[in-house]
Amino acid sequence: MGVTLTGTLRCATAGEAARVRAALPEHIGLTRAEAGCVSFEVTPTDDPLIWDVAEEFTTPDAFTAHNTRAAASDWAIQTKGITRDYKITGMP
C-alpha cells in the first residue's frame, strides 16, 4: 500500500492566498514529475482562502523524498506559516 495525504491548506489572509495561487502551478508540476507520485491534487474550494489537498505516493521513501524536495523549494518559502491540516496514512 502507498502513502496518502488528505486535508486542507488554510490561508489566513488574501495575501497568503495570492502567494499560494502564484506558487502552486510550479509546485504541482514538480511534484507530479517525481518518482513515486501516483497523484497530487490541490483544489480550490468555495472559500477563496482554502484548498483541498490529496496526495498519493507509491512508497514511504517516495513520500519522504517529496517532502524533502518540497521543503527546499520556492513553494516552502511562499507558503511558510500557512496552516495545513493533513492526515497521512501508510507511513511506518
C-alpha positions as CSV (number, residue, x, y, z in Angstrom):
1,M,0.0,0.0,0.0
2,G,1.2,3.5,-0.7
3,V,1.2,6.7,1.3
4,T,-1.7,9.1,1.2
5,L,-2.1,12.6,2.5
6,T,-5.5,14.3,2.6
7,G,-6.6,17.6,4.2
8,T,-6.7,21.3,3.7
9,L,-4.4,24.2,3.2
10,R,-6.0,27.2,5.0
11,C,-4.8,30.8,4.4
12,A,-5.5,33.5,6.9
13,T,-5.4,36.4,4.5
14,A,-6.0,37.3,0.9
15,G,-2.2,37.9,0.6
16,E,-1.4,34.4,1.7
17,A,-4.0,33.0,-0.8
18,A,-2.3,35.1,-3.6
19,R,1.1,33.6,-2.7
20,V,-0.5,30.1,-2.9
21,R,-2.1,30.8,-6.3
22,A,1.2,32.1,-7.7
23,A,3.4,29.3,-6.4
24,L,1.0,26.4,-6.9
25,P,1.4,25.6,-10.6
26,E,5.1,25.0,-10.4
27,H,4.7,23.0,-7.2
28,I,2.1,20.8,-8.8
29,G,4.2,20.3,-11.9
30,L,7.4,19.4,-10.0
31,T,5.5,17.1,-7.6
32,R,3.7,15.2,-10.4
33,A,7.1,14.6,-12.1
34,E,8.6,13.0,-9.0
35,A,9.4,9.3,-9.0
36,G,6.6,7.5,-7.0
37,C,4.0,10.2,-7.3
38,V,0.7,8.5,-8.1
39,S,-1.5,11.6,-7.8
40,F,-1.2,15.1,-6.5
41,E,-4.2,17.4,-6.3
42,V,-4.5,20.8,-4.7
43,T,-8.0,22.0,-5.5
44,P,-9.7,25.4,-4.6
45,T,-12.8,25.2,-2.5
46,D,-15.8,27.6,-2.4
47,D,-13.8,29.6,0.2
48,P,-11.0,31.5,-1.6
49,L,-8.7,31.0,1.4
50,I,-9.0,27.2,1.5
51,W,-7.7,24.4,-0.8
52,D,-8.4,20.7,-0.6
53,V,-5.2,18.6,-0.8
54,A,-4.9,14.9,-1.8
55,E,-1.6,13.2,-2.5
56,E,-0.7,9.6,-3.1
57,F,2.8,8.2,-3.4
58,T,3.9,4.6,-4.1
59,T,6.1,4.1,-1.0
60,P,7.1,5.8,2.2
61,D,10.5,6.6,0.6
62,A,8.8,8.3,-2.3
63,F,6.7,10.4,0.1
64,T,9.8,11.3,2.2
65,A,11.7,12.3,-1.0
66,H,8.8,14.6,-2.0
67,N,8.7,16.2,1.4
68,T,12.5,16.8,1.3
69,R,12.3,18.4,-2.1
70,A,9.3,20.5,-1.2
71,A,10.9,21.7,2.0
72,A,13.8,23.3,0.0
73,S,11.5,24.8,-2.8
74,D,10.0,28.1,-3.6
75,W,6.7,26.6,-2.5
76,A,8.0,26.2,1.0
77,I,9.2,29.8,1.1
78,Q,6.0,31.2,-0.3
79,T,3.7,29.2,1.9
80,K,5.7,29.3,5.2
81,G,3.4,29.8,8.1
82,I,0.2,28.9,6.2
83,T,-2.0,26.4,8.2
84,R,-2.0,22.9,7.0
85,D,-4.5,20.3,8.4
86,Y,-3.4,17.0,7.0
87,K,-4.0,13.3,7.7
88,I,-1.2,10.9,6.5
89,T,-1.7,7.2,6.2
90,G,0.7,4.5,5.1
91,M,3.8,5.8,6.8
92,P,5.6,3.5,9.3
